[in-house]
Every structure is written in C-alpha cells, then in structure tokens.
Amino acid sequence: MDRASRTVELRAGGGAARLGTRGLHVPGAARRAVRAVAAAYRAGRRAIVLVRDGAAVGGLAAYLDAAGFGASVLHVLEALGGPRERIRHTTAATMAFDDIAHPVAVGIVLDGAGAVMPQAGLSDDWFAHDGQITKSPIRAVTLAALAPKPRENLWDIGAGSGSIGISWLLAHASMRAIAFEADPVRARRISDNAATMGVDRLVVVEGRAPECLDTQACPDAVFVGGGCPRRCCARCGRGSSRARASSRMR
C-alpha cells in the first residue's frame, strides 16, 4: 500500500464520523470488493469504501446502478485532511464527476431494489456450483452442529462450492476458514463465491486430503465433505482437542 492510500485509510474514519457513517473499509476497487458492498448491506445501510482513484469511483457507481442500487447516495470524499479536501454528493445512477482527486474514499447509503443477501438462511442461488453443494436446509443444521464462535477456525474438507466455509465466515468478522478442494475448477469457483459474498478472507487450498492438511493452521471445527477418506479423521483433530466435527449429509 502506497503512502497516499495509507493516508486515506487513516483518515476515512474521520470521514465516516463526519458523515455519521458506520465504516466498511474495503481497500482497493476490485470488482469483488464492490460486489461485497451490494451483497452484504441491505437498503439503508451505510459503508465507507476506500478506492484507488476517480475512475474506480465511476466503476463503483456503475456496478451499484447495474445491480439495482442506482438510487444509492454516494458521498465522494477527496483528499481528506489536506488543503485539497472536498466532499461532494451524488447518486450511483447520476455520478458524472470527472475530476476526482486522489486519495479518495466513498461513503455509500444503499438504496434500490437490488438483490440483498439475507442475514441467515442463504438460498443455494447465492452460490455458483456444479451440483456439489450442501443444500440450504442441511447447511443450516450443519452450522448449528458446528456452533461457530468468534475467532474460531474451520476446516471445510471437500468444500465443493464452499457454501459451508462461506456461511461460517459470515457468522462473525473474526471467523477464519480453510476450504480444501481437490478439483481445480471447483477451487476457483469457491474463491469466486467467497469474493461475491464479501468474505474473500476464505483460504482455499487446492489439494487432496489428508495430504494437504498438514501445513495448515489447526482447526476448532471440521466439516468433512463427500469423498474424504476415513484416514482424514485422525488428522482433523491434529493439535486441537477442541475440534468439533460434522460430516456432510445428503
């Protein structure tokens, strides 16, 4: 991160306070970060997003508009704390500023009829998959059995679409999860699903269990997916007497 971007990160808190906004700090303007804003926040919720430059503000506005959130109010926070400081207001649908100064952050008040991620009980439609997915009702039961607690780490072995690991991470911002998947196409799909859901902190390990387990951080809970050999079980609790286990139900 360059000095200017670091300055934005340090000062975005002041911008959030000035706007009365609860900040969601998302470094960069990658499409996955923009998708996370729309997916994770219902209409009326507020966020602070750190972006690369003026062009990235335009990309953010265009995405929100295309996703059905064109009515969202954007507060464009330019060069906060310096002599060039400027705050301007627009909507995602009408954003036309072409002289935005760097460093820049955007305060967002979401509004519109776009698809919004529910706080619990995600439908299967939120996940790209090839049929290898733990269906929504079974996923809810599985998560109840795993009983996620803040700061805990999950191993999702034979992750398929990543739906269990992603749902685990959505439970709390401090949660950690590692998805193990032998199929390279599915592994890439898991990463894409996690980015779409705003939890790209999901670690995806492409490899076959149990060989791929040894170098990873010890789990507090383990979900064993389809096709994982029984010899995985001895390694799942490696170094963690507290590890809770669940097996995939079909």
Stockholm file with secondary structure:
# STOCKHOLM 1.0

chainA/1-250         MDRASRTVELRAGGGAARLGTRGLHVPGAARRAVRAVAAAYRAGRRAIVLVRDGAAVGGLAAYLDAAGFGASVLHVLEALGGPRERIRHTTAATMAFDDIAHPVAVGIVLDGAGAVMPQAGLSDDWFAHDGQITKSPIRAVTLAALAPKPRENLWDIGAGSGSIGISWLLAHASMRAIAFEADPVRARRISDNAATMGVDRLVVVEGRAPECLDTQACPDAVFVGGGCPRRCCARCGRGSSRARASSRMR
#=GR chainA/1-250 SS CCHHHHHHHHHHHHHHHHHTCCCCCCCSCCHHHHHHHHHHCCTTCEEEEEESSHHHHHHHHHHHIIIIITTCEEEEEESTTSTTCEEEEEETTTCCCCCCCSSEEEEEECCSSCCCCCSSCCCGGGSCCSSCCCCHHHHHHHHHHHCCCTTCEEEEESCTTCHHHHHHHHTCTTCEEEEEESCHHHHHHHHHHHHHTTCTTCEEEESCTTGGGTTSCCCSEEEECTTCCTTHHHHHTTTCTTCEEEECCC
#=GC SS_cons         CCHHHHHHHHHHHHHHHHHTCCCCCCCSCCHHHHHHHHHHCCTTCEEEEEESSHHHHHHHHHHHIIIIITTCEEEEEESTTSTTCEEEEEETTTCCCCCCCSSEEEEEECCSSCCCCCSSCCCGGGSCCSSCCCCHHHHHHHHHHHCCCTTCEEEEESCTTCHHHHHHHHTCTTCEEEEEESCHHHHHHHHHHHHHTTCTTCEEEESCTTGGGTTSCCCSEEEECTTCCTTHHHHHTTTCTTCEEEECCC
//
